[in-house]
Every structure is written in C-alpha cells, then in structure tokens.
Amino acid sequence: MPRSGRVARGKGFLMSFFRLYARVLALLAPDRGLAWGLAGAAIAMAALQFLEPVLFGRVVDLLARSAVLGEAGVWAEAVTLLAIWGAVGLTAIATNVSLSLLADRMAHRNRLRQAARYFRHVLTLPLSYHGDVQSGRLMKIMLVGCDNLFGLWLGFFREHLVTFLGVLLLLPLTLLLNWRLGLLLIGLVLVFTVLTAFIVSRTQAAQTAVTRFHSRLAGSAQDALSNVMVVQSFTRMHSETEAFRDITREVLRHQFPVLNWWALAHVISRAASTITVILIFMLGTLLHLRGQATVGEIVSFMGFATLLVARLEAAVTFVATMLLQAPALREFLEVMDAQSSVPERADAQEVGRAEGRVAFEEVHFAYPRGAPVLHGLSFAARPGQTIALVGETGAGKTTSMQLLQRLWDPTAGRITLDGQDLRELSLDSLRRNIGVVFQESMLFNRTIRENLLVGRPEATQEEIEAACRLAEAHDFILRQPHAYDTLVGERGSSLSGGQKQRLAIARALLKDPPVLILDEATSALDAATEARVQKALRALMAGRTTFIIAHRLSTVRDADEILVFEHGRIVERGGFDALVGSGGRFADLVRTQLTGMAP
C-alpha cells in the first residue's frame, strides 16, 4: 500500500479511536462526580511525578556546590529540599492509593450496571433482531464487552490520564528547565507517536477480522450445544468439531501478524529507554562543558526520560490493547444502539384490565427483507368470544397473533384493543392483558414453581396448585423428586412433551388475562390427557376473548367463529357446521384430516 494510504488509515483509526474512547468514558455519566474527582487526582499525580526528578536534580546541584556553601549551608538547603521531597512522596503515595481504590470500585460498579442495561435492552429487542443474531453471540458480546469496558475505565484513571496529562501539559514545562534537553524528550514522544500510528495502520483490519471470527466461534458453539440431540442423532460430532477448528484456524491466521507487529513495538519501546538515557547523557555532557546545563539538570532529565519512557511504554501497551478490544467494544455499542422495530411512544398509554374487544382493520404485513405475508386482514372479536384460525402451515395464522402481541407492527392497517390502536399503548400493559400458550413449550432452566410464577410473580402456593389442577399438572408435579421445587432442565428437558405443555397451560391460567392465544396448545398431548385439558381450557376460556390456532380441526368445533387462512388472506369464515356444509376450503381441510389424503 502507498505510504499516503497507510497514513490516511492511521489518521482514520486515530479519529475512530478517540470517538470510541469518548463514548466509553461517557458511559460513566451516573458517576460523573466521582469521575471528575478522579480526574483531579490524576492531574495531581502527574504534577507530583514531575516534581520528583526536579527535586532530585536540585539535590545533586546542591551537592555540587557543597564546597562553596560549606557544611552549614548545605544542611540548611538540604533539610528544606528533603522535607519538600518527603511531602511530595507521601502525597503521591496517598493520591495513588485513593485513585486506585476509588477507580477500581467505580469500574466494577459500572461494569455490572452496563451488563444489566445490555441484558434489559436485548430482552426488549424484537423477534426480527433475535432471528438474525445468535443468542451465543449476544452472550459473548455482553461478557467480552463489559470486561473490556472495565479494563478501559480502570486503566484510564489509574494510568492513561496521568500519561496524557504528563505528555500534553508537563512535558512542555521541561523546556523551562532546559529547552535543548526538553526538545530531545519531545522528539522521543513524536517518534513513539509515529511508530504507534504506523503499527496501527498495519494491524487494525486484521484485528477486526479476528473479532468477527471470535463472534462466529461463539455462535457456532452455541448452535451446536443447543442442538446436541441432533448432533448426536445424526453423528455430526466430527463435522461440528471440524467446523469449530476451521474457525479457530482463521482466528490464529489473522491474529499472529497482529501479535508480531505489537511485539516489535514493545521491543522498540524498551530499547528507547536505554537510547534516550544515552542521548541525554551525551547531549547533557556537551551542554555542561559549554556551561549550558548543570549536572542537576542532566540528572533531572534522565529522571524525566525514565519516567516518560515508562509512561509511553504503558501508552503503547494501551493502544495495542485498545486495538485488540475496539472491534468487540463496537459490537457491544452496536447492540446497545439497536432500535426496536416496535418502538414505544413517549406518550404511550397504560391500560388496566382490558374488556377484550379485538379488531384487525385492513392489516397488511411483510417481514423485513421478505415477501408480503398478510394481505388486508379484517375481523373482530367481542369480549368472551372464541375465534379459531385454521389453514395450512405458512398461511399467516401465527403471524397475525404475533401482531396482536405487538411482536411486530403492521406495515399497513391497524389492530385495536378496546378501540385503541396497539401502537398507542405501552408494551407492558398490552402484554399483561394477553396470555399465550405456545406451540412449543418454552420453559426456563429453573424450578417448576419459578416457571409458573412467570405468569404471575405474586401468586400464592394455593393459587399455583389450583392452576395446576385445572391444567391436569398437579399430580405429575408431586411425583417429581422435589415436587414444585424440581429443576426442569434446559428448555424443560427433564419433562415429557405433554408435561411441559400442561405447565405452559397452568402458567397461562395463573396469569388470568382477558385475551388468550392458544397456539396449538394441546398438540403435544395424548388423546386422554387432551380431553382433560380441553375441559380445563374451556374453563379458562370462559369470559375471555380467545384465539385458537389449530391444525387439528376437531379442537375448534366449539369456536364461535372460524377464520380460514390461505396465503395471508381470510378466504372463509363462519361456524364449524356451516363451513363443512358449504363444501369450501374448510370442508376440504376436514376431509383431508379424516381420510389422510390431499383434496
């Protein structure tokens, strides 16, 4: 690459670097008072470190003049200098201890605060986002991002701010002591800056690729582990392991050149310490012989050089670390900046318990980057009415119910609850009024009781047991090793399909919502259990607006109205007997299920 291109990339990185660093520091806003106090302590620390070489040089000059001053004169000045030096040293120790302790606590506190913010934010993101991003990758981004934030905050107040102030403010003061030696130190800083910019320009692209492969690694591992049954059943262990190794090889292929460049930077920075001391000694000797520098000034500048080189080594290490961490930090901030596709209005209304009047008014919908799914749906449900949605897979039944929960927003038209557009209601109050029993039982890796309390956290044990009895779940729960305190395993792996589904029904019963969605709620149950649960569901549905998504058409016989979906449209509607008698699409579906043959 031409030199001008590398310089441009280096400048681009520095601008991006400062913007990212400023964004990271801005996250400390809740502790801004403490942060400003720590910044003041860092300024004091930089000044105190600057004073020590100066005092050392003054002591050397005093000793050089001892023959002229005499013993009494030397001791008089020495006591003053040593007292000042002792006070500076003790103050520096106290400042450093306070800075370290307070910065450590602030960094820990804010790491946990940002983790909590990230977790809550991710939970509020819509299904469209979670469908595109693997959960393992999101976990990796949170854990790595928060650890990196912690390291940057801690390093900033303990070291980087002191280094920055020392270079920016205190280094020019050396010109007042001896401008010739001062220029030599300033030249050293410029060499370090150019070296760092050059190495950054050669490594930033590779490190971005490394972070991308690390994210793929986490996503691949999570994908395989969450489907371990499929992996074992189809003997995919070798293939999945090889795919994992392929990604690790790509990580190393991109990472090693980065490490090589920064190893070279560390070697050069270490050599700079020795070279700088030699140059100061040589230039200082020449200036001393010409009467342009005292021995004390030479000693002071050697102290400055040692201190400055140590600080610049730390700065190079920081820039290297920041380069390694920057892509991960950007991933973290990108997730935090992700916007919901169902944003809540600032003036969103809180609603209490709804009556349950639901209406779809010319609703159209298409998934992002997808073809239209729903075309002009219009139907209404009165409070307490049961509406069944039937049709072939992909006809739009589940999508329409996702719109009712406002997991998505219509691309045209509107959906109302008790006459209010769902987009005018707060998400929490809307979803409190809707209970769902999903086609796939979704259980946390927690106890049975904790899974049930998702429906209503304040429910008593008596209310929990009553709901479980209605759902035909109480008896099998008592047979578990620890009854209601039994862990169900990841996704309820220790329970059968029917047991998981009955817990899901009990959870909905406990929530007691005015609007109910049953998404194939009895599909995992055997015939005998389904009959018992159907009885419980009828009790649950009484007085509630209920939407039943069903493929087994025998389960919708008692629905007040059946909506037949086809390609995102309602092609028929009416009661069970009337639709069968009409000989239309619904009659074909019933005949197909009875005979097992396509119409």
C-alpha positions as CSV (number, residue, x, y, z in Angstrom):
1,M,0.0,0.0,0.0
2,P,1.3,3.5,-0.8
3,R,2.6,5.5,2.2
4,S,-0.1,8.1,1.8
5,G,-2.7,5.3,2.1
6,R,-1.2,4.0,5.3
7,V,-1.1,7.5,6.8
8,A,-4.7,8.1,5.9
9,R,-5.7,4.8,7.5
10,G,-3.7,5.7,10.6
11,K,-5.4,9.1,10.9
12,G,-8.7,7.4,10.3
13,F,-8.1,5.0,13.1
14,L,-7.0,7.8,15.5
15,M,-10.2,9.7,14.9
16,S,-12.3,6.5,15.3
17,F,-10.2,5.6,18.4
18,F,-10.9,8.9,20.1
19,R,-14.6,8.8,19.3
20,L,-14.8,5.2,20.7
21,Y,-12.8,6.2,23.8
22,A,-15.0,9.2,24.4
23,R,-18.2,7.0,24.0
24,V,-16.7,4.5,26.6
25,L,-16.0,7.3,29.1
26,A,-19.4,8.8,28.6
27,L,-21.0,5.6,29.9
28,L,-19.6,6.7,33.4
29,A,-22.2,9.5,33.4
30,P,-24.0,8.1,36.5
31,D,-20.7,8.5,38.4
32,R,-19.7,11.8,36.8
33,G,-19.0,13.5,40.2
34,L,-16.6,10.7,41.2
35,A,-15.1,10.6,37.7
36,W,-14.2,14.3,37.8
37,G,-12.7,13.9,41.3
38,L,-10.6,11.1,40.0
39,A,-9.5,13.2,37.1
40,G,-8.4,15.9,39.5
41,A,-6.4,13.3,41.4
42,A,-4.8,12.2,38.2
43,I,-3.7,15.8,37.5
44,A,-2.2,16.0,41.0
45,M,-0.5,12.6,40.4
46,A,1.1,13.8,37.1
47,A,2.4,17.0,38.8
48,L,3.8,15.1,41.7
49,Q,5.6,12.7,39.4
50,F,7.1,15.7,37.5
51,L,8.4,17.2,40.7
52,E,10.4,14.2,41.9
53,P,13.1,14.4,39.1
54,V,13.3,18.2,39.6
55,L,13.9,17.8,43.3
56,F,16.5,15.0,42.7
57,G,18.3,17.3,40.3
58,R,18.3,20.2,42.8
59,V,19.8,17.9,45.4
60,V,22.6,16.9,43.0
61,D,23.2,20.6,42.3
62,L,23.3,21.3,46.0
63,L,26.0,18.7,46.5
64,A,27.9,20.0,43.5
65,R,28.0,23.4,45.3
66,S,28.9,22.0,48.7
67,A,32.5,23.2,48.6
68,V,31.2,26.8,48.2
69,L,28.3,26.7,50.6
70,G,30.0,24.9,53.5
71,E,28.5,22.2,55.7
72,A,26.0,24.5,57.5
73,G,24.8,26.0,54.2
74,V,24.4,22.5,52.6
75,W,22.5,21.2,55.5
76,A,20.2,24.2,55.6
77,E,19.2,23.8,52.0
78,A,19.2,20.0,52.2
79,V,16.7,19.9,55.0
80,T,14.3,22.1,53.1
81,L,14.7,20.1,49.9
82,L,14.3,16.7,51.6
83,A,11.3,17.9,53.6
84,I,9.7,19.0,50.3
85,W,10.7,15.8,48.7
86,G,9.3,13.7,51.5
87,A,6.0,15.6,51.5
88,V,5.8,15.1,47.7
89,G,6.4,11.4,48.1
90,L,3.9,10.9,50.8
91,T,1.3,12.9,48.9
92,A,1.9,10.9,45.8
93,I,1.5,7.6,47.7
94,A,-1.8,8.7,49.3
95,T,-3.1,10.0,46.0
96,N,-2.1,6.8,44.2
97,V,-3.8,4.6,46.8
98,S,-7.0,6.7,46.7
99,L,-7.0,6.8,43.0
100,S,-6.6,3.1,42.7
101,L,-9.2,2.1,45.2
102,L,-11.9,4.5,44.0
103,A,-11.3,3.9,40.3
104,D,-11.5,0.1,41.0
105,R,-14.8,0.4,42.8
106,M,-16.3,2.7,40.2
107,A,-15.2,0.4,37.3
108,H,-16.6,-2.7,39.0
109,R,-19.9,-0.9,39.7
110,N,-20.3,0.4,36.2
111,R,-19.4,-2.9,34.6
112,L,-22.3,-4.5,36.3
113,R,-24.5,-1.5,35.5
114,Q,-23.7,-1.8,31.8
115,A,-24.3,-5.6,31.9
116,A,-27.7,-5.0,33.4
117,R,-28.5,-2.3,30.8
118,Y,-27.4,-4.6,27.9
119,F,-29.4,-7.5,29.2
120,R,-32.6,-5.5,29.6
121,H,-32.1,-3.9,26.2
122,V,-31.5,-7.2,24.4
123,L,-34.7,-8.6,26.0
124,T,-36.7,-5.7,24.6
125,L,-35.4,-6.1,21.1
126,P,-38.0,-7.6,18.7
127,L,-38.1,-11.1,17.2
128,S,-36.7,-9.7,13.9
129,Y,-33.4,-8.9,15.7
130,H,-33.1,-12.2,17.6
131,G,-33.9,-14.1,14.4
132,D,-30.8,-12.5,12.8
133,V,-28.4,-12.7,15.7
134,Q,-27.5,-15.9,17.6
135,S,-28.0,-15.9,21.3
136,G,-24.5,-17.3,21.9
137,R,-23.1,-14.4,20.0
138,L,-25.1,-11.9,22.1
139,M,-23.8,-13.5,25.3
140,K,-20.2,-13.3,24.1
141,I,-20.7,-9.7,23.1
142,M,-22.0,-8.8,26.6
143,L,-19.4,-10.7,28.6
144,V,-16.4,-9.6,26.5
145,G,-17.7,-6.0,26.1
146,C,-18.3,-5.5,29.8
147,D,-14.9,-6.9,30.7
148,N,-13.3,-4.6,28.1
149,L,-15.2,-1.6,29.5
150,F,-14.0,-2.4,33.0
151,G,-10.3,-2.6,31.8
152,L,-10.5,0.7,29.9
153,W,-12.2,2.6,32.8
154,L,-9.7,1.3,35.3
155,G,-6.7,1.9,33.1
156,F,-7.9,5.4,32.2
157,F,-8.0,6.7,35.7
158,R,-5.0,4.7,37.0
159,E,-2.6,5.3,34.2
160,H,-3.7,6.7,30.9
161,L,-5.0,10.1,32.1
162,V,-1.7,10.6,34.1
163,T,0.3,9.7,30.9
164,F,-1.8,12.0,28.7
165,L,-1.5,14.9,31.1
166,G,2.2,14.3,31.6
167,V,2.8,14.4,27.8
168,L,0.4,17.2,27.0
169,L,0.9,19.6,29.9
170,L,4.0,18.7,31.8
171,L,6.4,17.8,29.0
172,P,6.4,21.4,27.7
173,L,7.4,22.6,31.2
174,T,10.8,20.8,30.7
175,L,11.5,23.5,28.1
176,L,11.6,26.0,31.0
177,L,14.3,23.9,32.8
178,N,16.5,23.4,29.7
179,W,15.0,23.9,26.3
180,R,17.7,21.9,24.5
181,L,17.2,18.8,26.6
182,G,13.4,19.4,26.5
183,L,13.4,19.3,22.7
184,L,15.1,15.9,22.9
185,L,12.3,14.5,25.1
186,I,9.7,16.0,22.8
187,G,11.4,14.3,19.8
188,L,11.2,11.0,21.7
189,V,7.4,11.4,22.1
190,L,7.0,12.2,18.4
191,V,8.9,9.0,17.4
192,F,6.6,7.0,19.7
193,T,3.5,8.6,18.1
194,V,4.7,7.9,14.5
195,L,5.7,4.3,15.4
196,T,2.3,3.6,17.0
197,A,0.3,5.1,14.1
198,F,2.4,3.0,11.6
199,I,1.7,-0.2,13.5
200,V,-1.9,0.6,13.9
201,S,-2.3,1.1,10.2
202,R,-0.8,-2.4,9.6
203,T,-2.9,-4.2,12.1
204,Q,-6.4,-2.7,12.5
205,A,-8.0,-4.6,9.6
206,A,-6.7,-7.9,10.8
207,Q,-7.9,-7.4,14.3
208,T,-11.4,-6.5,13.1
209,A,-11.4,-9.9,11.3
210,V,-10.2,-11.6,14.4
211,T,-13.1,-10.3,16.4
212,R,-15.6,-11.3,13.7
213,F,-14.2,-14.8,13.8
214,H,-14.4,-14.9,17.6
215,S,-18.1,-14.0,17.3
216,R,-18.6,-16.8,14.8
217,L,-16.9,-19.1,17.1
218,A,-19.3,-18.3,20.0
219,G,-22.3,-18.6,17.7
220,S,-21.2,-21.9,16.2
221,A,-20.6,-23.4,19.6
222,Q,-23.9,-22.2,21.0
223,D,-25.7,-23.5,17.9
224,A,-24.2,-27.0,18.2
225,L,-24.7,-27.2,22.0
226,S,-28.3,-26.1,21.9
227,N,-29.0,-28.8,19.3
228,V,-26.8,-31.5,20.9
229,M,-29.5,-34.1,20.4
230,V,-29.5,-33.6,16.6
231,V,-25.7,-33.6,16.6
232,Q,-25.6,-36.9,18.3
233,S,-28.5,-38.5,16.4
234,F,-27.0,-37.6,13.1
235,T,-23.4,-38.4,14.2
236,R,-22.4,-34.8,13.5
237,M,-19.8,-34.7,16.3
238,H,-16.8,-34.9,13.9
239,S,-18.3,-32.4,11.4
240,E,-19.2,-29.9,14.1
241,T,-15.8,-30.2,15.7
242,E,-14.0,-29.7,12.4
243,A,-16.2,-26.6,11.6
244,F,-15.2,-25.2,15.1
245,R,-11.5,-25.9,14.3
246,D,-11.7,-24.3,10.9
247,I,-12.8,-21.1,12.6
248,T,-10.1,-21.3,15.3
249,R,-7.5,-21.6,12.5
250,E,-8.9,-18.5,10.8
251,V,-8.6,-16.7,14.2
252,L,-4.9,-17.6,14.5
253,R,-4.2,-16.8,10.9
254,H,-5.3,-13.3,11.4
255,Q,-4.2,-12.9,15.0
256,F,-0.5,-13.9,14.7
257,P,0.5,-11.0,12.3
258,V,-1.1,-8.5,14.8
259,L,0.8,-10.0,17.7
260,N,4.1,-9.9,15.7
261,W,3.7,-6.2,15.0
262,W,2.9,-5.3,18.6
263,A,5.8,-7.5,19.9
264,L,8.1,-5.4,17.7
265,A,6.6,-2.2,19.1
266,H,7.3,-3.4,22.7
267,V,10.9,-4.3,21.8
268,I,11.5,-0.9,20.3
269,S,9.9,0.9,23.2
270,R,12.1,-1.0,25.6
271,A,15.2,-0.1,23.6
272,A,14.1,3.5,23.5
273,S,14.7,3.8,27.3
274,T,18.4,2.9,27.0
275,I,18.8,5.0,23.8
276,T,17.2,8.0,25.4
277,V,19.3,7.9,28.6
278,I,22.5,7.7,26.5
279,L,21.4,10.6,24.2
280,I,20.6,12.8,27.3
281,F,23.9,11.9,28.9
282,M,25.8,12.7,25.7
283,L,23.9,16.0,24.9
284,G,23.9,16.9,28.6
285,T,27.7,16.4,28.9
286,L,28.2,18.6,25.8
287,L,25.9,21.3,27.2
288,H,27.6,21.1,30.6
289,L,31.1,21.6,29.1
290,R,29.7,24.7,27.4
291,G,28.1,25.9,30.6
292,Q,24.6,25.5,29.2
293,A,23.4,22.8,31.7
294,T,24.1,21.9,35.2
295,V,24.8,18.4,36.5
296,G,21.5,18.5,38.4
297,E,19.6,19.4,35.2
298,I,21.1,16.4,33.4
299,V,20.1,14.1,36.3
300,S,16.6,15.6,36.3
301,F,16.2,15.0,32.6
302,M,17.4,11.4,33.0
303,G,14.7,11.0,35.6
304,F,12.2,12.6,33.2
305,A,13.3,10.3,30.4
306,T,13.0,7.2,32.5
307,L,9.5,8.3,33.7
308,L,8.4,9.3,30.3
309,V,9.6,6.2,28.6
310,A,7.8,4.1,31.2
311,R,4.6,6.1,30.6
312,L,5.0,5.8,26.8
313,E,5.5,2.1,27.1
314,A,2.3,1.9,29.0
315,A,0.7,4.1,26.3
316,V,1.8,1.8,23.5
317,T,0.5,-1.2,25.5
318,F,-2.8,0.6,25.9
319,V,-3.1,1.4,22.2
320,A,-2.3,-2.2,21.4
321,T,-4.9,-3.4,23.9
322,M,-7.4,-0.9,22.6
323,L,-6.8,-2.1,19.0
324,L,-7.5,-5.6,20.1
325,Q,-10.6,-4.6,22.1
326,A,-12.0,-1.9,19.8
327,P,-14.0,-4.3,17.5
328,A,-15.5,-6.1,20.5
329,L,-16.4,-2.7,22.1
330,R,-18.0,-1.6,18.8
331,E,-20.1,-4.8,18.7
332,F,-21.2,-4.1,22.3
333,L,-22.2,-0.5,21.4
334,E,-23.9,-1.5,18.2
335,V,-26.2,-3.9,20.1
336,M,-26.9,-1.1,22.6
337,D,-27.7,1.2,19.7
338,A,-30.0,-1.3,18.0
339,Q,-33.5,0.1,17.8
340,S,-36.7,-1.9,18.3
341,S,-38.9,-2.4,15.2
342,V,-41.9,-1.9,17.6
343,P,-40.9,1.4,19.3
344,E,-42.9,2.6,22.3
345,R,-44.2,6.1,22.1
346,A,-43.2,8.6,24.7
347,D,-46.9,9.2,25.4
348,A,-47.9,5.6,25.4
349,Q,-50.9,4.9,27.5
350,E,-51.0,2.5,30.4
351,V,-54.2,0.4,30.4
352,G,-55.6,-1.6,33.2
353,R,-57.5,-4.8,32.6
354,A,-59.0,-4.7,29.2
355,E,-62.5,-5.8,28.2
356,G,-61.1,-7.9,25.4
357,R,-62.5,-6.3,22.2
358,V,-60.1,-7.0,19.4
359,A,-60.2,-5.8,15.8
360,F,-58.0,-6.2,12.8
361,E,-58.6,-3.4,10.3
362,E,-57.2,-4.0,6.8
363,V,-53.9,-5.3,8.2
364,H,-51.0,-5.9,5.9
365,F,-47.6,-7.3,6.9
366,A,-44.3,-8.3,5.5
367,Y,-41.2,-9.4,7.3
368,P,-38.1,-7.3,6.8
369,R,-36.5,-8.1,3.5
370,G,-39.3,-10.6,2.9
371,A,-42.3,-11.0,0.7
372,P,-45.8,-9.9,2.0
373,V,-47.3,-12.4,4.4
374,L,-50.7,-10.8,5.3
375,H,-53.0,-9.1,2.9
376,G,-55.8,-6.9,4.2
377,L,-56.9,-8.9,7.2
378,S,-60.1,-7.6,8.7
379,F,-62.0,-9.3,11.6
380,A,-63.3,-8.6,15.0
381,A,-63.7,-10.5,18.3
382,R,-66.1,-9.4,21.0
383,P,-65.3,-9.9,24.7
384,G,-65.6,-13.6,25.7
385,Q,-65.8,-14.7,22.0
386,T,-63.7,-17.6,20.7
387,I,-62.1,-17.2,17.3
388,A,-60.3,-20.1,15.6
389,L,-57.6,-19.6,13.0
390,V,-57.1,-22.5,10.7
391,G,-55.3,-23.2,7.5
392,E,-52.2,-24.8,6.1
393,T,-48.7,-24.1,7.5
394,G,-47.5,-20.7,6.4
395,A,-50.9,-19.3,5.8
396,G,-50.4,-16.4,8.3
397,K,-52.2,-17.6,11.4
398,T,-49.3,-17.4,13.8
399,T,-48.0,-14.1,12.3
400,S,-51.4,-12.4,12.8
401,M,-51.3,-13.4,16.5
402,Q,-47.7,-12.1,16.8
403,L,-49.1,-8.8,15.6
404,L,-51.7,-8.9,18.3
405,Q,-49.0,-9.2,20.9
406,R,-47.1,-6.4,19.1
407,L,-44.0,-8.5,18.5
408,W,-44.2,-6.8,15.1
409,D,-46.2,-3.8,13.7
410,P,-48.4,-4.0,10.6
411,T,-46.9,-2.5,7.5
412,A,-50.4,-1.1,6.8
413,G,-53.8,-1.0,8.6
414,R,-54.2,-1.2,12.4
415,I,-55.1,-3.5,15.3
416,T,-57.1,-2.3,18.2
417,L,-57.8,-3.5,21.7
418,D,-61.0,-2.0,23.2
419,G,-60.9,0.5,20.3
420,Q,-57.4,1.8,20.9
421,D,-54.6,1.3,18.4
422,L,-52.0,-1.1,19.9
423,R,-49.2,1.4,18.9
424,E,-50.8,3.9,21.3
425,L,-50.5,1.5,24.3
426,S,-47.4,0.7,26.4
427,L,-45.9,-2.7,25.6
428,D,-46.0,-3.9,29.2
429,S,-49.7,-3.0,29.7
430,L,-50.7,-4.5,26.4
431,R,-48.9,-7.8,27.0
432,R,-50.2,-8.0,30.6
433,N,-53.6,-8.4,29.0
434,I,-52.7,-11.2,26.7
435,G,-51.9,-14.8,27.7
436,V,-50.2,-17.2,25.4
437,V,-49.8,-21.0,25.3
438,F,-47.2,-21.6,22.6
439,Q,-47.0,-24.5,20.2
440,E,-43.5,-25.2,21.6
441,S,-43.5,-25.2,25.4
442,M,-40.9,-22.7,26.4
443,L,-39.6,-23.3,29.9
444,F,-36.6,-21.8,31.8
445,N,-33.9,-23.9,33.3
446,R,-35.4,-23.2,36.7
447,T,-37.8,-24.9,39.2
448,I,-41.3,-25.8,38.3
449,R,-42.5,-23.1,40.7
450,E,-40.3,-20.4,39.2
451,N,-41.6,-21.3,35.7
452,L,-45.2,-21.0,36.8
453,L,-44.6,-17.7,38.6
454,V,-43.6,-16.2,35.2
455,G,-47.4,-16.0,34.8
456,R,-48.0,-14.0,38.0
457,P,-44.9,-13.4,40.3
458,E,-47.1,-12.6,43.3
459,A,-49.2,-15.8,43.1
460,T,-49.5,-17.9,46.3
461,Q,-48.8,-21.6,46.6
462,E,-52.6,-22.3,46.8
463,E,-53.2,-20.3,43.5
464,I,-50.3,-22.1,41.8
465,E,-51.7,-25.5,42.8
466,A,-55.2,-24.6,41.8
467,A,-54.0,-23.6,38.3
468,C,-52.0,-26.8,38.0
469,R,-55.0,-28.9,39.0
470,L,-57.1,-27.2,36.2
471,A,-54.3,-28.0,33.8
472,E,-54.0,-31.6,34.9
473,A,-50.4,-30.9,36.0
474,H,-50.6,-31.1,39.8
475,D,-50.4,-34.9,40.1
476,F,-47.3,-35.3,37.9
477,I,-45.6,-32.4,39.7
478,L,-46.0,-34.2,43.0
479,R,-44.3,-37.2,41.5
480,Q,-41.2,-35.2,40.7
481,P,-38.1,-35.6,43.0
482,H,-38.7,-32.2,44.7
483,A,-42.3,-31.5,43.6
484,Y,-42.7,-27.8,42.8
485,D,-39.0,-27.2,43.6
486,T,-37.8,-29.6,40.9
487,L,-35.4,-28.2,38.3
488,V,-36.8,-28.8,34.8
489,G,-33.5,-28.6,32.9
490,E,-32.8,-26.5,29.8
491,R,-36.0,-26.0,27.8
492,G,-37.7,-28.4,30.2
493,S,-35.5,-31.3,29.1
494,S,-36.4,-33.5,32.2
495,L,-40.1,-33.4,31.3
496,S,-42.1,-35.1,28.6
497,G,-43.8,-33.1,25.9
498,G,-47.2,-33.4,27.5
499,Q,-45.9,-32.4,30.9
500,K,-44.3,-29.3,29.5
501,Q,-47.4,-28.3,27.7
502,R,-49.5,-28.7,30.8
503,L,-47.1,-26.5,32.7
504,A,-47.5,-23.9,29.9
505,I,-51.3,-24.1,30.2
506,A,-51.0,-23.7,34.0
507,R,-48.8,-20.7,33.5
508,A,-51.4,-19.0,31.3
509,L,-54.2,-19.9,33.8
510,L,-52.2,-18.2,36.6
511,K,-51.8,-15.1,34.5
512,D,-55.6,-14.8,34.2
513,P,-55.6,-12.5,31.1
514,P,-58.7,-11.1,29.4
515,V,-57.3,-12.1,25.9
516,L,-55.9,-15.6,25.4
517,I,-54.0,-17.1,22.5
518,L,-53.8,-20.9,22.2
519,D,-51.1,-21.7,19.6
520,E,-51.6,-25.5,19.1
521,A,-51.9,-25.7,22.9
522,T,-52.8,-29.4,23.0
523,S,-50.6,-30.6,20.2
524,A,-48.2,-32.5,22.4
525,L,-50.8,-34.3,24.5
526,D,-52.2,-37.8,24.1
527,A,-55.9,-38.2,23.5
528,A,-56.9,-39.0,27.1
529,T,-54.9,-36.1,28.5
530,E,-56.0,-33.8,25.8
531,A,-59.7,-34.5,26.7
532,R,-59.0,-33.5,30.3
533,V,-57.0,-30.4,29.3
534,Q,-59.7,-29.3,26.9
535,K,-62.1,-29.3,29.8
536,A,-59.6,-27.1,31.7
537,L,-59.2,-24.8,28.7
538,R,-62.9,-24.3,28.4
539,A,-63.0,-23.1,32.0
540,L,-60.0,-20.9,31.2
541,M,-61.6,-19.5,28.1
542,A,-64.9,-18.6,29.8
543,G,-65.4,-14.9,29.8
544,R,-62.1,-14.3,27.8
545,T,-61.5,-13.3,24.2
546,T,-59.8,-16.4,22.9
547,F,-57.9,-17.1,19.7
548,I,-57.2,-20.7,18.9
549,I,-54.5,-21.6,16.3
550,A,-55.1,-25.2,15.4
551,H,-54.2,-27.7,12.7
552,R,-56.3,-30.5,14.3
553,L,-59.7,-29.2,13.3
554,S,-61.6,-31.3,15.9
555,T,-60.3,-28.9,18.5
556,V,-62.1,-25.9,17.0
557,R,-65.6,-27.4,16.8
558,D,-67.0,-25.2,19.6
559,A,-65.4,-21.9,18.3
560,D,-67.9,-19.0,17.9
561,E,-66.2,-18.2,14.5
562,I,-63.7,-20.0,12.4
563,L,-61.4,-18.0,10.1
564,V,-59.8,-20.0,7.3
565,F,-56.5,-18.5,6.2
566,E,-54.8,-19.1,2.8
567,H,-51.8,-17.2,1.6
568,G,-52.2,-14.5,4.1
569,R,-55.9,-13.9,3.4
570,I,-59.1,-15.0,5.1
571,V,-60.9,-17.0,2.4
572,E,-63.8,-18.3,4.6
573,R,-65.4,-17.6,7.9
574,G,-68.3,-19.0,9.9
575,G,-69.3,-21.7,12.3
576,F,-67.9,-25.3,12.1
577,D,-71.1,-27.0,10.8
578,A,-71.8,-24.2,8.3
579,L,-68.3,-24.2,6.9
580,V,-68.4,-28.0,6.5
581,G,-71.8,-27.8,4.8
582,S,-70.7,-25.2,2.4
583,G,-68.2,-27.6,0.8
584,G,-65.5,-25.0,0.5
585,R,-61.8,-24.8,1.6
586,F,-62.6,-25.7,5.2
587,A,-64.6,-28.7,4.2
588,D,-61.6,-29.8,2.1
589,L,-59.3,-29.5,5.1
590,V,-61.6,-31.5,7.3
591,R,-61.9,-34.2,4.7
592,T,-58.1,-34.3,4.3
593,Q,-57.7,-34.9,8.0
594,L,-60.3,-37.6,8.1
595,T,-59.0,-39.5,5.1
596,G,-55.4,-38.6,5.2
597,M,-55.5,-37.7,1.5
598,A,-55.0,-34.3,-0.1
599,P,-58.1,-32.9,-1.7
